[in-house]
Amino acid sequence: MINLNLFSQIISKLERTSFKKIVSKKLTDKHQKGYDSWTHLVSMLFCQFAKSQSVRDISNGLRSATGNLNHLGIQRAPSKSTVSYQNKNRDWTIFRDYYYQLLWGLGQQSGFKQRKFRIKSKIFLLDSSTISLCLSLFDWAKYKTHKGAVKMHTLLDYDGNLPAYVNITDGKTADNKGAYDVPLLKGSVIVADRFYNDFSLLNVWDSKGVYFVIRHKDNIKFRTIRENELPENRYENILKDEIIELTGNTSKKKYSKRLRRIAIWNEENQQVIEVITNQMSWTANTVSELYKSRWQIEIFFREIKQLLHIKSFIGTSENAVMIQIWTALITILVLKFLKEISKYGWQLSNLVAFIRLNLFVKIDLQKWLDKPFDEPISRLEIVRQGVLF
């Protein structure tokens, strides 16, 4: 008989030593009285898994698990005022740093992989997503006259569809401006939409040895140096492959090197998509498929907004919002890890829903992940005993 509920077993997957090191470095447990950083993390993860709508839901939900709290590594369920106070005051960066630590740890264990391209470069997808907020409650989140918002500038690792880097700014920050802080890995390729067609930004990437595949704007000024011959067995969606040079006075100063321009026919939307890249040796179809893979980041944004608690917030301070966003990212990482180690073909939406329904059920996590619809062994044994007597 399993004595641990599903939530306790999920929390046990988290590596606590690295979290303690982060807490020790940030001194976030200094002068704390019972509600330490680990209890705070568990509380906010419960908020995400249970989709709690308020601090009262978090407090009452954890209180209902009395007797199992020690398995979560916490002493007692926090009061709603305690959760609210610490969301406002505890340094949110410990959750950000722990996310990156888990990304390296759980990602290595599970071996997240996607369909491989025939290139050795690491693939990253770049985009941003706006999270709307009520300006009257979140007065620090400037966006429009009567609207507030924060923007998640996200660099998504193609393997595993998990953020390798997230920069959270106010809603006013333009996509290209939020991308200047993105860490660059030499030899990697960044795939992005036209909002990142900033030639100063592209010049920085190129100077750092990073390849890019960017959809260019319609008003780009250029001259064709030469047209690359399209092979006879080419894919019909490749319309043009050419080497160009920018001719606009401003753009040429920002990016003086030659670029490769590829025109692609998009059958689904019945339109021509034109992209530019600084990679001259890959086939035009590889570049086309790379840009097509950009849709994965849109799927990621949809997943976190629909499946997790990120569209409404239990605290109104900037610190509370940052904590809730980063614990949502930790949750999506854990969910994808569980999906990866499972033998059952889970859809992420189904996995989230089933965990939410069985959060405090005492059943072996791995067996439940592998065979979620099998009847528990203990129940079968009870039935057999009834037959014998």
C-alpha positions in Angstrom: 0.0 0.0 0.0 1.4 3.4 -1.0 1.5 5.9 1.9 2.3 8.9 -0.2 -0.1 10.9 -2.3 0.7 11.9 -5.9 1.6 15.5 -5.0 4.1 14.3 -2.4 5.7 12.0 -4.9 5.9 14.7 -7.5 7.5 17.1 -5.0 10.1 14.4 -4.2 11.3 14.6 -7.8 12.6 18.1 -7.0 16.3 18.3 -6.0 16.4 20.1 -2.7 20.2 20.5 -2.2 20.5 22.9 -5.1 17.5 24.8 -3.8 19.1 25.1 -0.4 22.3 26.5 -2.0 20.2 29.2 -3.8 18.4 30.1 -0.6 21.7 30.3 1.3 23.2 32.5 -1.4 20.1 34.8 -1.5 19.5 34.8 2.3 15.8 34.5 1.7 15.3 32.5 4.9 16.9 35.1 7.1 14.6 36.0 10.0 11.8 33.7 8.6 9.4 32.3 11.2 8.2 28.9 10.1 7.4 29.7 6.5 10.7 29.1 4.8 11.5 29.3 1.1 10.9 25.6 0.5 7.4 25.8 2.1 6.8 28.8 -0.1 7.8 26.9 -3.2 5.6 23.9 -2.3 2.7 26.3 -1.7 3.0 27.9 -5.0 3.4 24.6 -6.8 0.2 23.5 -5.1 -1.3 26.7 -6.4 -0.3 25.7 -10.0 -1.2 22.0 -9.8 -4.6 22.6 -8.1 -5.2 25.9 -10.0 -6.0 27.6 -6.7 -7.8 30.9 -7.2 -6.7 32.6 -4.0 -4.3 32.4 -1.1 -7.3 31.0 0.9 -7.5 28.1 -1.5 -3.7 27.4 -1.0 -4.0 27.5 2.8 -7.1 25.4 3.0 -5.9 22.9 0.3 -2.6 22.2 2.1 -4.4 22.1 5.4 -6.6 19.3 4.0 -3.4 17.2 3.5 -2.7 17.1 7.3 -0.5 14.1 8.1 1.2 14.2 4.7 2.8 17.6 5.0 6.1 16.1 6.4 6.4 14.1 3.1 6.3 17.5 1.3 9.1 18.8 3.5 7.0 21.3 5.3 5.9 21.5 9.0 2.5 23.0 8.8 0.0 24.5 6.3 0.6 28.3 6.0 -2.1 30.8 6.7 -3.4 32.9 3.9 -1.9 36.1 5.3 1.5 34.4 5.5 1.4 33.3 1.8 0.3 36.8 0.8 3.0 38.5 2.8 5.8 36.3 1.5 4.6 36.6 -2.1 5.0 40.4 -1.7 8.4 40.3 0.1 10.4 37.2 -0.6 13.0 37.6 -3.4 11.4 36.1 -6.5 14.8 35.4 -8.1 15.3 32.2 -6.1 12.4 30.6 -8.1 14.0 31.9 -11.4 17.4 30.4 -10.4 15.8 27.2 -9.3 14.0 26.8 -12.6 17.3 27.0 -14.5 18.8 24.5 -12.1 15.9 22.1 -12.6 16.1 22.6 -16.4 19.6 21.3 -16.4 18.8 18.5 -13.9 15.5 17.1 -15.0 16.3 17.8 -18.7 19.4 15.6 -18.5 17.6 12.8 -16.7 14.7 12.6 -19.2 16.5 13.3 -22.4 13.9 15.5 -24.0 14.3 15.2 -27.8 12.4 16.3 -30.8 12.6 15.3 -34.5 16.2 16.1 -35.4 17.2 18.3 -38.3 20.2 17.3 -40.3 22.3 20.1 -38.8 24.5 20.1 -35.8 23.4 23.6 -34.5 21.4 23.9 -31.3 18.0 25.3 -32.3 16.2 28.0 -30.3 12.8 29.6 -31.0 12.3 33.2 -30.0 9.1 35.1 -29.3 7.1 37.0 -26.7 3.7 36.7 -25.1 1.7 39.4 -23.4 -0.1 38.6 -20.1 -2.9 41.1 -19.5 -3.4 42.7 -16.1 -5.9 45.1 -14.6 -4.2 48.5 -14.4 -6.2 49.6 -11.4 -4.9 46.6 -9.4 -1.5 46.2 -11.0 -0.6 49.9 -11.3 3.1 49.2 -11.8 2.5 47.1 -15.0 2.3 50.0 -17.6 1.0 49.0 -21.0 -1.8 51.1 -22.4 -3.9 54.0 -21.0 -6.5 51.7 -19.4 -4.7 48.4 -19.5 -1.8 46.8 -17.7 0.4 43.9 -18.9 3.7 42.1 -18.5 5.5 40.5 -21.4 7.4 37.2 -21.4 10.3 37.4 -23.9 11.1 33.7 -24.3 13.9 31.8 -25.9 12.6 28.2 -26.3 14.9 25.2 -26.6 13.6 23.2 -29.5 14.5 20.0 -27.6 11.7 19.6 -25.1 10.0 22.9 -25.8 11.1 24.4 -22.6 12.4 28.0 -22.1 16.2 28.2 -22.0 15.8 31.9 -21.1 12.9 34.2 -20.1 13.0 37.9 -19.7 9.9 39.4 -18.1 9.3 43.1 -18.8 6.4 45.6 -18.8 4.0 45.3 -21.6 5.4 48.4 -23.4 8.8 46.8 -24.2 9.1 46.0 -27.9 9.9 42.4 -28.8 13.3 43.3 -30.4 14.3 45.4 -27.3 13.5 42.5 -25.0 15.8 40.2 -27.0 19.1 42.1 -26.5 19.6 40.3 -23.1 19.1 36.9 -24.6 22.2 34.7 -23.9 23.9 33.6 -27.0 25.4 30.2 -27.7 28.0 30.2 -30.5 27.0 28.0 -33.4 23.3 27.9 -32.4 20.4 29.1 -34.6 17.7 31.5 -33.5 14.3 31.3 -35.3 12.0 34.2 -34.9 9.1 36.2 -36.5 9.3 39.6 -38.2 9.1 41.5 -35.0 12.8 40.6 -34.4 13.8 42.0 -37.8 16.1 44.5 -36.1 19.4 44.8 -38.1 21.3 46.1 -35.0 20.2 43.0 -33.1 20.9 40.7 -36.1 24.4 42.2 -36.3 25.0 41.4 -32.6 24.0 37.8 -33.2 26.1 37.5 -36.3 29.2 38.9 -34.6 28.8 36.4 -31.8 28.7 33.5 -34.2 25.0 32.8 -34.0 22.9 31.9 -37.0 19.4 33.3 -37.4 16.3 32.6 -39.5 14.0 35.6 -39.4 10.9 36.5 -41.4 11.7 39.9 -42.9 9.4 42.9 -43.2 7.7 43.8 -46.5 9.5 47.2 -46.7 13.0 45.9 -46.7 15.3 47.5 -49.3 17.9 45.3 -50.9 19.5 44.3 -54.2 20.1 40.8 -55.4 23.7 39.7 -55.7 22.9 36.3 -57.2 20.2 33.7 -57.3 21.0 30.3 -56.1 19.9 27.5 -58.5 17.0 25.5 -57.2 17.6 21.8 -57.6 15.3 19.9 -60.0 14.1 17.7 -57.2 13.4 20.7 -55.0 10.4 21.0 -52.8 7.6 22.9 -54.6 7.1 25.3 -51.7 10.6 26.9 -52.3 10.0 29.8 -54.7 13.3 31.6 -54.5 16.7 31.3 -53.0 19.0 34.3 -53.4 22.0 36.2 -51.9 21.1 39.9 -51.2 22.7 43.1 -49.9 20.8 45.7 -48.0 20.5 49.1 -49.7 18.7 51.3 -47.2 21.0 53.9 -45.7 20.1 53.1 -42.1 19.8 49.3 -42.4 23.1 49.0 -44.4 24.9 50.8 -41.6 23.4 48.5 -39.0 24.1 45.3 -41.0 26.7 45.6 -43.8 27.2 41.9 -44.6 25.4 39.8 -47.2 22.2 37.9 -46.4 20.4 35.0 -47.8 16.7 35.5 -48.7 14.4 32.6 -49.3 10.7 32.8 -50.4 8.5 30.0 -49.2 4.9 29.2 -50.2 2.7 28.5 -47.3 -0.1 26.2 -48.5 -2.1 26.3 -45.3 -2.5 30.1 -45.2 -2.2 30.6 -49.0 0.6 33.1 -48.7 4.3 33.7 -49.5 6.6 33.8 -46.5 10.0 35.5 -47.0 12.8 34.8 -44.6 16.4 36.0 -44.3 19.3 34.1 -42.8 23.1 34.5 -42.4 23.5 30.7 -43.0 24.7 30.2 -46.6 25.3 26.4 -46.7 22.1 24.8 -45.5 19.5 23.7 -48.1 16.6 26.1 -48.7 14.3 23.4 -47.5 16.1 23.1 -44.1 15.7 26.8 -43.6 12.1 26.5 -44.5 11.5 23.7 -42.0 13.4 25.7 -39.3 11.0 28.6 -39.7 8.1 26.2 -39.7 9.2 24.8 -36.4 8.7 28.3 -34.9 5.1 27.3 -34.3 6.2 25.2 -31.4 6.7 28.4 -29.3 3.1 29.4 -29.9 2.0 26.0 -28.7 4.2 26.5 -25.5 2.5 29.9 -24.8 -0.9 28.3 -25.3 -0.1 25.4 -22.9 1.1 27.6 -20.0 -1.9 30.0 -20.4 -4.6 27.3 -20.7 -3.2 24.6 -18.4 -1.6 26.6 -15.6 -2.6 29.4 -13.3 -0.9 32.3 -15.1 -3.8 34.4 -16.5 -5.0 35.6 -13.1 -2.8 36.3 -10.0 -3.3 35.7 -6.3 -1.1 38.8 -5.5 -1.0 42.3 -7.0 2.6 43.3 -6.3 5.2 42.9 -9.0 7.1 40.5 -6.8 4.0 38.2 -6.4 3.4 38.2 -10.1 7.0 37.2 -10.8 6.9 34.4 -8.3 3.7 33.0 -9.8 5.1 33.1 -13.3 8.3 31.4 -12.4 6.6 28.7 -10.3 4.3 28.1 -13.4 7.5 27.6 -15.5 8.8 25.1 -12.8 5.4 23.3 -13.0 5.4 23.0 -16.8 9.0 21.6 -16.6 8.0 19.0 -14.0 4.9 18.1 -16.1 6.9 17.6 -19.2 9.4 15.5 -17.2 6.6 13.3 -15.9 5.2 13.0 -19.5 8.7 12.0 -20.7 9.3 9.2 -18.2 5.8 7.8 -18.6 5.1 4.7 -20.8 1.5 5.9 -21.5 1.0 8.3 -24.4 -0.2 11.3 -22.3 -1.4 14.5 -23.9 -0.2 17.3 -21.7 -3.7 18.7 -21.1 -4.9 15.3 -20.0 -2.0 14.8 -17.7 -2.6 18.1 -16.0 -6.3 17.4 -15.6 -5.8 13.9 -14.2 -3.1 15.0 -11.7 -5.4 17.8 -10.6 -8.2 15.3 -9.9 -5.9 12.8 -8.1 -3.6 15.2 -6.3 -4.0 13.7 -2.8 -4.8 10.1 -3.9 -2.3 7.6 -2.5 -1.1 5.6 -5.5 2.3 4.8 -6.9 3.2 7.7 -9.2 5.2 5.7 -11.8 2.6 2.9 -12.1 -0.1 5.5 -12.4 1.8 7.4 -15.1 2.4 4.1 -17.0 -1.1 2.6 -16.5 -3.5 5.3 -15.4 -6.7 3.3 -16.0 -5.6 0.1 -14.4 -7.4 -0.8 -11.2 -5.2 -0.5 -8.1 -3.7 -3.7 -6.8 -4.9 -3.2 -3.3 -8.5 -3.0 -4.6 -8.1 -6.2 -6.6 -6.8 -8.0 -3.5 -9.9 -6.9 -1.5 -12.1 -8.3 -4.3 -10.3 -11.6 -4.3 -10.5 -11.9 -0.5 -14.3 -11.4 -0.8 -14.5 -14.3 -3.2 -12.5 -16.6 -1.0 -14.8 -16.1 2.0 
